[in-house]
Amino acid sequence: MISKKIKHISPSVTLAISAKAKSLKKQGVDVINFAAGEPDFDTPDYIKQAAIEAIKGGFTKYTPATGMQELKEAICEKFRRDNALVYAPDQIAVSCGAKHSLYNLLQVLCEEGDEVIIPSPYWLSYPEMIKLAGARPVIAKTDKKTFTIKVEEFRRCITKKTRAIIINSPSNPTGAVYSKDTLEKIAELAVSRNIPVISDEIYEKLIYDKLNHISIASLNKKIYELTFVVNGVSKSYAMTGWRIGYLAGRPEVVKGVAVLQSHSTSNPSSISQAAALTAIGSDDTSTRKMSEEFEKRRDVLMEGLKNIKGIECAKPQGAFYCFADVSGTGMDGLTFSKKLLDEKHIAIIPGEPFGLKDHVRLSFATSIDDIKKGIERLGEWVEQ
Ligand SMILES: Cc1ncc(COP(=O)(O)O)c(C=O)c1O
């Protein structure tokens, strides 16, 4: 009954573990959740209010398939303000989350048998989306300890079939932030081989140690023309449930996304678009507060992990994850996470679906108290 296309796609492990942790919690078990893939903050009230007003004002009908003009204009203004990037509204497509933007983009760019390069560790949806677009994921390894991109690895992966390179900074699952130098090298390579770059910048505003986010598209005119920037409101404004993401790039590709969207989902929810318009146009005070809190939590988590033998972890500089090597405990990531949930009720995500089986992903989208409690439990358990 089920098509081959779907049979070869893995279900999302993150969602499955989060669901198990939630169900244990419901049964009254004291679960420490290091598995979350979303901010544990609530959507700010002023954004909720915009949605309430949209409902009351009757803004409850279809909009253009890739979003209303006003929102596209606000997104152009955001790119100008935050990233020094100039786009026109016909270069923007709004979709039901950045995941949807990435999915549609790959469908529009890829032919059957094409190859798309992704650095490993990668966000676990990239390979599956690439396969769903009929293409093949090609994995470029990063430094195993620091997760730094090696541009030579990208070069080695390029063939005649290469259709795109996906980059993701700050990264899920490692929290690594690409340096300007690395971005310049990737840009130089992409331009010299005329390969489009898909730059997933969804964690742009969750960045620490006084670093500034740099969009690869802003480096020069040539890479600007080859880049598709993907972003959204999910992580920056704690709006994961509202489902608004967007992409920016060449108008002809954006038009292709519009055609696809017009025959599949149509527009993202009009009410969520109204809320996103307010979020994107706001002064980001709530985002900054959330980011500062994440930075504090990161420090507590890293300090705690440092003292646990057998676990090694590079310091994340963005997003809300760290990606720890647990091979020193004698377990692989999958065994480690399964046992930890069963025996100590700590939920973490195994590294295998992100490309490294000796690793696990810990999310610090949880309270400082829980981080401290979790670290203590984890330390005792590993010691045993
Ligand atoms: C790297 C990365 N890209 C994209 C997304 C999708 O975000 P959205 O909620 O906007 O679909 C996520 C969500 O976890 C992510 O981690």
The ligand as a Gaussian input file, in Angstrom:
#p B3LYP/6-31G(d) Opt

LIG

0 1
 C       18.149000      23.426000      11.605000
 C       16.670000      23.578000      11.545000
 N       16.123000      24.057000      10.423000
 C       14.792000      24.209000      10.302000
 C       13.946000      23.867000      11.341000
 C       12.453000      24.010000      11.126000
 O       11.874000      25.047000      11.791000
 P       10.327000      25.408000      11.580000
 O        9.661000      25.232000      12.900000
 O       10.321000      26.834000      11.135000
 O        9.780000      24.512000      10.538000
 C       14.462000      23.353000      12.527000
 C       13.565000      22.932000      13.614000
 O       13.906000      22.200000      14.502000
 C       15.871000      23.218000      12.633000
 O       16.418000      22.738000      13.755000

